[in-house]
Amino acid sequence: MTTTRDIHVPEFLAGDEFSIPTYRVLTQEGTLCEGAEAPTLERDEARAIYRAMIATRVLDERMMAAQRQGRLSFYMQCTGEEAAVIGATAALDEADMIMAQYREQGALVYRGFTFDEFMNQLFGNELDYGKGRQMPIHYGSRKLHYMTISSPLATQIPQATGYAYGQKLAGEGKCTITFFGEGAASEGDFHAALNMAAVHEVPVIFFCRNNGYAISTPAIEQFAADGVAPRAFGYRMHVIRVDGNDILAVHRATQEARCIAVEHNKPVLIEAMTYRLAAHSSSDDPSGYRSRKEEEAWREKDPILRMQRWMYDQGWWSDDEEKELQERLRREVLEAMKRAEKRPPPALDTLVTDVYAEVTPALQQQLDALKSHIRRHPEAYPKGARFLDPELSRTDDEGES
């Protein structure tokens, strides 16, 4: 039972008696901050993390260009937040569940999601695990323990609490991490999730990427308190604020958070202070709500540049390796995109499969009606969509397809 002191005159607390410090290990020059402990990250893991960061940046640059060329309908970048996402993922067990928002492709890159797998989802072709049912960037991978992304904001946060409760009952020493932005932390789902996690003591890490903007709404207009981190105290939850552009700080903080979550069945809130260097999405123009001067100031804090300097200082990376990696990744991304573009869309019948164990009469009737509609109006559908299954590909003219 928590002890309290009695008072006999009104005494109000505003919550501004203190501010939460930011944990930082690396300076922007790539050297250790004064008083910082030496990192536990070893050479091979550091190189794997750095490669994943570069691969994510290259993927984002290429796919945003593809969207601008009209080859892709929509895209969202992780640019500027690679250290927060990949640093946290690298600190987890590979079987820990990740429940992402929509800017965590770096987590998938680190866990081994291939460029072909990314492209199949982005183009919604026949090899897309979601069978073309989701818009681009809604990835998911059962084998990599990455829950399929859902568009509605913040829904993954309470789902993470529920999943982690199941992990606690299973007793296999696993946890769940859920990523979200500070804008999602303004949703009611956030508070419901934290309260449930604290009450039921489940192994979940709530990882808030505070990048300063909920699309165009600046953080100062979202909350009056000292960011998101202080909210943890309302639920008696462990919390840490970390420099989200400092890969070493993010990695160490998440390692410690995982120990708290798994060994003590206690939820943890991490607030990573970072910045979205790109637009919110391919549909957004950030020049309408933030200045170029602000963007340039944050570009100097680029998390990839900071880690690169540290890697050079350790003798773990070189200019030649950097050049080779950049060129190879750009080539691999373009080749994967070309392959994905040529693959046909999912068969028409997949619209109703994998929804129920057996296709229901109502779904079958809708599918039959759709096929009849396509037959009546073939001129209204492009050839790739017109012949989506063998039945529709047959024509009266032998040899046509």
C-alpha positions, -999 to +999 in steps of 0.1 A: +000+000+000+013+034-009+019+057+021+006+092+019+010+123+041-020+141+055-023+179+050-046+202+068-047+232+044-053+231+007-022+223-012-024+218-050+002+203-071+005+213-108+029+187-119+055+212-130+077+208-100+102+187-120+110+177-156+122+143-168+158+142-180+168+128-214+192+099-215+220+104-239+252+085-247+266+099-279+274+135-289+265+145-324+302+142-333+300+104-325+319+106-292+308+095-258+291+122-237+310+131-206+301+107-178+284+082-202+289+045-197+307+027-224+282+010-247+275-027-245+269-029-283+294-052-300+310-048-334+289-073-354+256-062-339+265-025-345+273-032-381+240-051-386+221-021-370+239+004-392+232-016-424+195-018-414+195+020-409+210+026-443+188+001-460+157+017-445+169+052-457+176+039-492+142+021-494+124+052-483+142+075-508+136+051-537+099+044-529+091+081-524+106+087-558+085+059-572+054+075-557+062+108-573+066+090-606+031+076-603+043+040-599+030+038-563-001+052-548+011+061-513+042+060-491+054+070-456+090+074-446+110+066-415+136+092-424+152+107-392+137+081-369+158+051-379+178+051-346+146+050-325+130+022-344+160+000-352+179+006-320+148-005-300+142-036-322+178-047-319+175-047-281+147-073-282+145-110-285+137-119-321+106-137-309+092-106-291+061-092-307+063-059-325+031-039-329+039-009-351+022+022-362+031+029-398+067+043-397+086+013-384+097-004-416+132-003-401+122-029-376+113-053-404+145-045-423+165-054-392+146-087-386+152-098-422+122-087-442+134-087-478+130-059-504+109-083-524+086-087-495+083-050-491+076-045-528+050-072-529+030-054-502+035-020-517+023-030-551-004-054-537+005-082-561-002-120-560+027-125-535+016-099-510+009-116-477-022-094-473-034-103-508-038-067-519-064-059-493-044-031-476-030+002-489+008+005-492+031+004-461+007-018-441+032-046-437+029-077-415+050-108-410+040-138-389+075-154-391+092-122-379+067-115-351+055-082-366+018-077-363+001-064-395-003-026-394-038-012-391-046+023-403-068+036-374-045+056-351-034+040-318-054+008-320-022-012-317-015+002-282-043-016-263-038-046-285-002-048-274-013-048-237-037-077-245-011-096-264+015-091-236-010-104-211-012-136-231+026-137-231+026-134-193+002-163-190+023-184-214+053-178-192+079-181-220+099-150-212+087-129-241+074-093-243+056-070-267+068-036-279+044-012-294+055+019-314+035+050-318+039+088-322+031+115-297+000+122-316-013+087-310-006+093-273-034+118-274-059+091-282-080+074-255-066+040-266-032+051-251-046+057-216-067+026-216-037+005-226-014+020-200-039+015-172-047-021-181-010-029-185-002-014-151-031-030-133-025-065-147+013-061-147+021-073-182+054-074-201+048-046-226+071-017-237+052+014-249+076+032-272+066+067-281+084+083-310+080+120-301+089+135-335+074+169-327+044+168-350+011+149-352+010+154-390+009+192-389+000+197-352+031+207-332+037+190-298+031+223-280-005+223-291-010+186-281-002+187-244+007+212-217+028+189-196+064+179-200+059+157-230+045+122-229+068+106-203+052+121-171+020+103-179+036+071-167+035+083-131-003+083-132-002+046-137+028+039-114+048+028-144+085+027-151+095+054-176+126+068-193+131+096-218+158+090-243+175+109-272+158+092-301+186+101-325+212+084-303+214+047-313+234+037-282+210+054-258+180+039-275+195+004-275+206+005-239+173+020-227+153-007-245+175-035-232+168-023-196+131-018-203+129-054-216+145-067-184+119-048-163+091-061-186+101-097-188+118-104-155+093-085-133+061-084-155+061-046-154+051-023-183+075+004-193+071+037-212+099+050-233+097+085-249+122+089-277+128+125-286+134+126-323+123+144-355+106+134-387+129+147-414+105+138-442+069+147-448+042+129-427+034+110-459+035+113-497+003+133-494+018+159-470+037+192-475+055+201-443+065+235-456+030+246-446+036+241-409+073+241-401+103+262-412+132+252-434+155+265-407+140+241-382+144+212-406+180+220-413+188+222-376+175+187-372+193+174-403+225+182-385+213+157-358+207+130-384+209+097-364+226+079-393+253+104-394+258+102-357+262+065-357+284+066-388+309+089-370+309+066-340+315+035-362+344+052-379+358+062-346+357+025-335+373+014-367+342-007-375+332+010-408+350+026-437+343+049-467+347+020-491+322-001-472+298+029-471+300+034-509+296-003-517+266-007-494+248+024-507+253+013-544+243-023-537+212-014-518+200+011-544+204-016-571+186-042-550+157-019-543+152-010-580+155-046-591+130-058-565+106-030-575+107-040-611+100-076-602+070-067-581+055-044-607+055-073-632+037-097-609-001-099-615-026-089-588-041-115-565-067-138-580-102-125-577-114-154-555-089-143-528-112-114-520-133-138-499-108-164-487-090-163-454-119-144-438-138-174-424-128-211-423-153-215-452-166-189-475-201-179-463-231-179-486-233-141-484-197-136-494-201-161-522-231-143-535-212-110-535-183-126-554-206-141-580-223-107-585-189-091-590-179-117-616-212-112-634-206-074-634-171-078-649-185-100-676-212-074-685-188-045-686-153-058-696-145-025-713-146-008-680-117-028-665-081-029-675-069-062-689-049-070-657-080-066-635-104-081-661-089-116-662-082-122-625-091-159-625-092-187-650-129-185-656-128-148-666-097-153-687-115-175-712-128-157-743-149-167-773-119-161-796-095-189-794-059-177-788-070-145-771-063-139-734 
